[in-house]
Every structure is written in C-alpha cells, then in structure tokens.
C-alpha cells in the first residue's frame, strides 16, 4: 500500500484500525465512508478532507485496477478515483480557505506589513 501516492505509514495504521490490512480489502469502497470509519475508531476527528479523500481514492483506484487485472471483477478501472465533481469540490474548498484567511493576512493570522 505504501507505494501508492499519498499513502504512508500513518495511512496504513489508520486503515488497520478499521480492519483493512491488504490493498485488496479496499476494492470498491467509498473513500468518504472509510475516512468516517477511521475517525469513529479514533474517537475524534483525526482525518479530514481533502487529503484523506485523495489518499483513499488513490488506494481504492489502485486496488480496483489490480483486481481488474486479476480478472476477479468486471468493473471499470477508474472507479474509486476522483470524479470531476470531487475535483471541483476540492478547488472550492481551497478557494474558500484562501478567502477566509484574507489576502492581507499570513496563515497564522498576523497582519502583513506593506513595507511602509
């Protein structure tokens, strides 16, 4: 699993906490549901979109592709990857975060000086 983009040691540990130990266990799963299950298992919100959704989508897409190559299911290999609507939602989220911070503030909330 760790060879998949955005999947490191922590992602593997979080998936193990909900009983997923192999890549094939992820085939056909919904990334939002998995993220929610991880948060429930932890007892608090430890995983948030968009990065959790992207990492899980990468894993699910890889699992689906491997399963299709093995011929165990007749499903499109693109299932589990981000749809155009999900990409649009991620872009909206990023824009709203930038707008919420404001253009004249640093990420930590301090005002920027204009050098005057």
DRENDO-1510 file (C-alpha; in Angstrom, 1 decimal, always signed):
<recs>
REC; n; res; u; v; w
REC; 1; UNK; +0.0; +0.0; +0.0 .
REC; 2; UNK; +2.8; +2.4; +0.8 .
REC; 3; UNK; +3.9; +2.5; -2.9 .
REC; 4; UNK; +0.6; +4.4; -3.7 .
REC; 5; UNK; +0.9; +8.2; -3.8 .
REC; 6; UNK; -0.1; +9.9; -0.5 .
REC; 7; UNK; -0.1; +6.6; +1.3 .
REC; 8; UNK; +2.5; +6.4; +4.1 .
REC; 9; UNK; +2.9; +4.7; +7.4 .
REC; 10; UNK; +0.1; +6.7; +9.1 .
REC; 11; UNK; -2.4; +5.9; +6.4 .
REC; 12; UNK; -1.7; +2.2; +6.7 .
REC; 13; UNK; -2.0; +2.4; +10.5 .
REC; 14; UNK; -5.3; +4.2; +10.3 .
REC; 15; UNK; -6.7; +1.6; +7.8 .
REC; 16; UNK; -5.6; -1.2; +10.1 .
REC; 17; UNK; -7.6; +0.4; +12.9 .
REC; 18; UNK; -10.8; -0.3; +10.9 .
REC; 19; UNK; -9.7; -3.8; +9.9 .
REC; 20; UNK; -8.2; -3.2; +6.5 .
REC; 21; UNK; -4.8; -4.8; +6.2 .
REC; 22; UNK; -4.5; -5.5; +2.4 .
REC; 23; UNK; -4.9; -3.4; -0.7 .
REC; 24; UNK; -7.5; -5.8; -2.0 .
REC; 25; UNK; -9.7; -5.0; +1.1 .
REC; 26; UNK; -10.2; -1.5; -0.4 .
REC; 27; UNK; -11.6; -2.5; -3.8 .
REC; 28; UNK; -15.0; -0.9; -4.4 .
REC; 29; UNK; -15.0; +1.1; -1.1 .
REC; 30; UNK; -16.2; +4.7; -0.7 .
REC; 31; UNK; -13.3; +7.0; +0.5 .
REC; 32; UNK; -15.7; +9.2; +2.5 .
REC; 33; UNK; -17.1; +6.3; +4.4 .
REC; 34; UNK; -13.6; +4.9; +5.1 .
REC; 35; UNK; -12.5; +8.3; +6.4 .
REC; 36; UNK; -15.6; +8.5; +8.6 .
REC; 37; UNK; -14.9; +5.0; +10.0 .
REC; 38; UNK; -11.3; +5.9; +10.8 .
REC; 39; UNK; -12.5; +9.0; +12.7 .
REC; 40; UNK; -15.1; +6.9; +14.6 .
REC; 41; UNK; -12.4; +4.3; +15.5 .
REC; 42; UNK; -10.2; +7.0; +16.8 .
REC; 43; UNK; -13.0; +8.6; +18.9 .
REC; 44; UNK; -12.3; +12.0; +17.3 .
REC; 45; UNK; -11.7; +13.7; +14.0 .
REC; 46; UNK; -8.1; +12.8; +13.0 .
REC; 47; UNK; -8.6; +12.6; +9.3 .
REC; 48; UNK; -10.1; +15.4; +7.2 .
REC; 49; UNK; -10.8; +16.1; +3.5 .
REC; 50; UNK; -9.4; +16.8; +1.1 .
REC; 51; UNK; -6.1; +15.0; +1.7 .
REC; 52; UNK; -7.8; +11.9; +3.3 .
REC; 53; UNK; -10.2; +11.6; +0.4 .
REC; 54; UNK; -7.4; +11.9; -2.1 .
REC; 55; UNK; -5.2; +9.4; -0.4 .
REC; 56; UNK; -8.0; +6.9; +0.0 .
REC; 57; UNK; -9.1; +7.5; -3.6 .
REC; 58; UNK; -5.6; +6.7; -4.8 .
REC; 59; UNK; -5.6; +3.5; -2.8 .
REC; 60; UNK; -9.0; +2.4; -4.0 .
REC; 61; UNK; -8.2; +3.1; -7.6 .
REC; 62; UNK; -5.0; +1.0; -7.3 .
REC; 63; UNK; -7.0; -1.8; -5.6 .
REC; 64; UNK; -9.6; -1.7; -8.3 .
REC; 65; UNK; -7.0; -1.7; -11.1 .
REC; 66; UNK; -5.2; -4.7; -9.6 .
REC; 67; UNK; -8.5; -6.6; -9.1 .
REC; 68; UNK; -9.4; -5.9; -12.7 .
REC; 69; UNK; -6.1; -7.2; -14.0 .
REC; 70; UNK; -6.6; -10.4; -11.9 .
REC; 71; UNK; -10.0; -10.8; -13.6 .
REC; 72; UNK; -11.9; -11.2; -10.3 .
REC; 73; UNK; -14.5; -8.4; -11.1 .
REC; 74; UNK; -15.8; -6.7; -14.2 .
REC; 75; UNK; -15.6; -3.1; -13.0 .
REC; 76; UNK; -14.2; +0.0; -14.7 .
REC; 77; UNK; -10.6; +0.6; -13.5 .
REC; 78; UNK; -11.3; +4.3; -13.0 .
REC; 79; UNK; -13.9; +3.6; -10.2 .
REC; 80; UNK; -12.7; +4.9; -6.9 .
REC; 81; UNK; -10.7; +7.8; -8.4 .
REC; 82; UNK; -11.8; +11.4; -8.0 .
REC; 83; UNK; -14.6; +12.4; -10.3 .
REC; 84; UNK; -14.8; +15.8; -11.9 .
REC; 85; UNK; -17.4; +16.9; -9.3 .
REC; 86; UNK; -15.0; +15.9; -6.5 .
REC; 87; UNK; -12.1; +17.8; -8.1 .
REC; 88; UNK; -14.5; +20.8; -8.3 .
REC; 89; UNK; -15.3; +20.5; -4.6 .
REC; 90; UNK; -11.7; +20.3; -3.7 .
REC; 91; UNK; -11.0; +23.5; -5.7 .
REC; 92; UNK; -13.9; +25.3; -4.0 .
REC; 93; UNK; -12.6; +24.2; -0.6 .
REC; 94; UNK; -9.1; +25.6; -1.4 .
REC; 95; UNK; -10.5; +28.9; -2.6 .
REC; 96; UNK; -12.7; +29.3; +0.4 .
REC; 97; UNK; -9.8; +28.7; +2.8 .
REC; 98; UNK; -7.8; +31.4; +0.9 .
REC; 99; UNK; -10.7; +33.8; +1.1 .
REC; 100; UNK; -11.3; +33.1; +4.8 .
REC; 101; UNK; -7.7; +34.0; +5.6 .
REC; 102; UNK; -7.9; +37.1; +3.6 .
REC; 103; UNK; -5.3; +38.5; +1.3 .
REC; 104; UNK; -3.7; +40.8; +3.8 .
REC; 105; UNK; -3.0; +38.2; +6.5 .
REC; 106; UNK; -0.5; +35.5; +7.0 .
REC; 107; UNK; -1.6; +31.9; +7.5 .
REC; 108; UNK; -1.2; +32.2; +11.3 .
REC; 109; UNK; -3.5; +35.3; +11.4 .
REC; 110; UNK; -0.8; +38.0; +11.7 .
REC; 111; UNK; -1.2; +41.1; +9.5 .
REC; 112; UNK; +1.3; +41.6; +6.8 .
REC; 113; UNK; +3.3; +44.8; +6.6 .
REC; 114; UNK; +3.3; +46.6; +3.3 .
REC; 115; UNK; +6.8; +47.9; +4.0 .
REC; 116; UNK; +5.6; +51.5; +4.5 .
</recs>
